[in-house]
């Protein structure tokens, strides 16, 4: 399993990977650094090796980083299960960042839960 992140949520993935290692789970983490243009060479490597991908972004799921990764997969004829974590297409209440990351399900705990599933 590979976790692909963009921006600040990469810190959540690092925390999740450290805690998952204590349980004997070792997902790979890739900090993609930028969305446009995608690092196609790295994505070819990832899709050649992993059949389960989690994308994590601090942005809208629909039309965001995870969608771009899914489009890359389709356009290049790869097959994998992709789970996208980020801000859902619904109204989000105001609150502290930590609360909102949890509400939107892309904090370290949500990443760990997704890996376990």
Secondary structure by P-SEA (a helix, b strand, c coil): cbbbbcccaaaaaaaaaaaaaaacbbbbbbccccccccaaaaaaaaaacccbbbbbccccccccaaaaaaaaaaaaccbbbbbbbcccccccccccaaaaaaaacccaaaaaaaaac
